[in-house]
Structures are given as structure tokens and as C-alpha cells.
């Protein structure tokens, strides 16, 4: 069953702690993305990667870090520098093309709460 | 870069009526326009998309229209049902910029039984 898997579904973070959200896809997509969604809000881009071993900052990258060592995996670390991390985090992937666009496939999300 | 504006931010319709959500984009090089539906607590899911060489596309009760000259595109839902209640996002892909989708801020559609 092809798709994109995020884990865990729920995550609790203590003040000053780093946490890592997992995102794995078996769709053979080159591009992967991380979005943050706050209640009643739209999708804000944190980081994206269009090829292995390369990634770019999105609109709200401060306090977050990523790696892209494998095509299938794009983990997101929420660091202690992110002062308000409570949100719903969505990972997505897509075919990468510089000509025609393609839709994104989204994971089911991780809900992060600071306790 | 690309900028996508989406209106309205909230929309309430009676069951059986039609709903229309409109988006405008700024980059004339944009060539792909998907629409996503996100139910509460769930992932956004692609419901319909259109490419710039097509003016209209229909899939059962859902249709999308594109006006390249005016740089706007719209989602039309006919014979709305309670299960259509969700947040809808439009997006535009620019083939001459960052090669990624730019999303609108979303429209919360409520279908009243």
C-alpha cells in the first residue's frame, strides 16, 4: 500500500526538550515538505527538500531542523528554540518537476503538544 | 514569488445548494491548480485539479474553472451534502519559480442540513 506515513500521531514535549517527527514515503517521490497548521489556520511551510542531501528553509524555519539522507525519509526536529511548538504538523511528498506541477500527497499528521 | 488569495474564509450553505470558492494568483507562469479538502483533524486530500491548458474540469458534483487572463480559478460544488463540510484549500504551482505549490489560506465550508 503506497503512501506517506507520519509518526507518532500524538507527541508531548516538555519545555526545553528537542523532539523528532518521523515522515516516510514509499511513493518514490523526489520532493518532500513539512507544514505547520495552527487551529483554524492555513498551511505554513517549514522546510522542503527537492532532492536527497539538500533542503531549503520555508516561511517559518526558525526553531526547526531537518535532514534528507534517504529519498524515503524526511524527519523534522522541533528544537527548544521553537518557543511555541504546539501545533498540527503535516508532511507531504510529490513528484518533482521544474515544468509541470503535481499534487502533493499528505501524511496523516502529528499533533504536538507542549506540557 | 507566487501569491494566492482565497475567498471567502468561511461559507455556510443549505444542504442541496451550491457553493463557490474563488482564488486568485499572481504569477502568470503558474500552470497547475489543485484543490484540497481537509476534514477536521485529518490530512488534506486532493479532490480535483486543473492545468493551464484547460478552462474547466468536472468530476461528479465538483467542478473547477480557470481564467488565465484574469488569473483566477474557482471551485464549484453542486447539490451540497453535510459530508461536504470541511476546509478547502486552493493552490497554484509556478513552473518558473520555486517549483512548489503555494496554498491559499483556506475556506471553511459548513453545509446546514
Interface residues (C-beta under 8 A of the other chain):
Chain A: X31 X33 X40 X41 X42 X43 X48 X50 X90 X94 X96 X97 X98 X99 X100 X101 X102 X103 X104 X105 X106 X107 X108 X109
Chain B: X30 X31 X32 X34 X41 X42 X43 X44 X45 X46 X49 X51 X89 X93 X94 X95 X99 X100 X101 X103 X104 X105 X106 X108
